[in-house]
């Protein structure tokens, strides 16, 4: 499982592209 950086995690929470 790839580890996300703070920016990447923030990006994930900013825009719901995990849907």
C-alpha positions as MATLAB code, in Angstrom:
seq = 'XXXXXXXXXXXXXXXXXXX';
ca = [
       0.000    0.000    0.000;
       1.529    3.333   -1.104;
       2.120    5.877    1.609;
       0.621    9.291    0.980;
       2.320   12.555    1.793;
       0.501   15.336    3.645;
      -0.255   17.068    0.363;
      -1.635   13.922   -1.222;
      -3.823   13.154    1.776;
      -5.071   16.732    1.792;
      -5.832   16.378   -1.907;
      -7.791   13.196   -1.241;
      -9.856   14.882    1.454;
     -10.285   18.032   -0.607;
     -11.799   16.384   -3.660;
     -13.685   13.082   -3.424;
     -11.826   11.188   -6.152;
     -11.869    8.150   -3.893;
     -15.515    7.606   -4.851;
];
